[in-house]
Amino acid sequence: MKTKVAIVKYEKPVESVGKAIALSGALDKLKKGDRVFIKPNIVFWSRSVAMPPWGVITTTRVVEDVLRQVIKRKPGEIIIGEGTVTSDPKDRETPEHAFETLGYNKIARKYGAKIINVFDKNFRQVDLGGGIRLNLAEDLLNADFVISLPVLKTHAQTRVSLSMKNIKGCLDMESRKLCHSADMINDLDFHVSRLVKALPEACTIIDGIYTLERGPAYTGNARRSNIILASSDLLAADITGAALLGFNPAEVPHIKMCCKEADIFPSPESVELVGEPLENMVRPHKWAFPYNKDDTLPLNLERIGVKGFSLPRYDHSICTYCSELMGPIQMTIGKTWDGKAFDDVEVLTGKIHRPTPGMNHTILLGQCQVKLNKENKHIKNRILVPGCPPKIDKLISGLKESGIEADPAVFENLDMTPGLFMKRYKGKTEFSQKFYRADEKLNTSEGYKLPFFR
């Protein structure tokens, strides 16, 4: 029998999510007394500005609406867990700030749930087959029933980031880095395709109230799409979610790999769709950031005429710590560009990039690049930016050594960066903070208002 996947228009709090769960039977296998682990997606958070969470973070509205349905089944312990990546790996204040600001602590008290930062808890190594061993949160592994609550969004590396990719947030940091392998076969997609093997009984509700193009973070473009997906099977939901975002699921590598393992065809025809017709709900979203034809420079920099600088396209091997610096580096180049060509400078990232012959300065960003190319004889002026995360002071001094006078504030105040992206949403009434706050006003059309900057 085909697995049911419900596609529902989001129209009302509580009712729309409840309808999707009922149509799909997503919670049918949740038994009385079960220990439940709920995994939302809080991929990034800022304590300095009211960041744009639209399409980036699972709405508090959906988290609460799912909790309402869960407690009807009279489960045992309910844990809401996430492992938000912060610039400082030791930072515990930012995740706690997110839980409080998003209202997670409030709804946890209301429904008797427990909120955890998985980095504060224990991990256990799991053999996922294919030679893959990763450390997953024990609270996830010890659960009787797991609920994945991702956002309906695209991803600059894996094309889509849905139910299965969402589980990556329960890995410890070393395992996350391992997922960004330099192996062209056992790459990021391969690792993501294996994550579902570790789960106990599971289901998913995909939050598409807001969707995201060119995700996974605030640098992408959010849309108000009003879609809820639900299924008792993560793969079936992701096949459908990919199709809703305009993809052929067979062209999404990790979905294709999972389908091969499950012996099903990567197509919506392999699932039983209920609710709204798929063709009426498709919202094509782009996933890759545009580059020039040589993949050596982001298109936004080429369009303003930047010469003598190269920032090769990111690949699967670049992890979050380096990827979060791509935006600030581009901002720096844009700010310092005065029409005069830079002195043939390149910035290399990840575990694969090799130096380009003829460049005068090669900046090796992060410990992976330092390890890979620190002895490379083709580099004229080798500039090392070690560390994971990369050391910001070394990056700033390295850019200066290559002739680029970087504004230190761009890198030293990364927590402020989301504020720069607020302009695209300001004044658009469909982008409301009410969906990201636990407040009685969430059930009214008035909503909850939060200043763009605090």
Salt bridges, closest charged atoms under 4 A:
ASP34 OD2 - LYS31 NZ 3.67
GLU64 OE1 - ARG61 NH2 3.67
GLU64 OE2 - ARG68 NH2 3.83
GLU64 OE2 - LYS110 NZ 3.17
ASP65 OD1 - ARG61 NH2 2.68
GLU77 OE1 - ARG35 NE 3.40
GLU82 OE1 - LYS39 NZ 3.01
GLU93 OE1 - ARG47 NH1 2.79
ASP120 OD1 - ARG92 NE 2.63
ASP127 OD2 - ARG133 NH2 3.50
GLU138 OE2 - ARG124 NH1 3.74
GLU174 OE2 - LYS177 NZ 3.46
ASP189 OD1 - HIS254 ND1 3.14
ASP189 OD2 - HIS316 NE2 2.63
GLU201 OE2 - LYS29 NZ 3.80
GLU213 OE2 - ARG223 NH2 2.95
GLU261 OE1 - ARG194 NH2 3.89
GLU261 OE2 - LYS197 NZ 3.06
ASP295 OD1 - ARG313 NE 3.10
ASP315 OD2 - HIS353 NE2 3.48
ASP343 OD2 - HIS361 NE2 2.77
ASP407 OD2 - LYS335 NZ 3.23
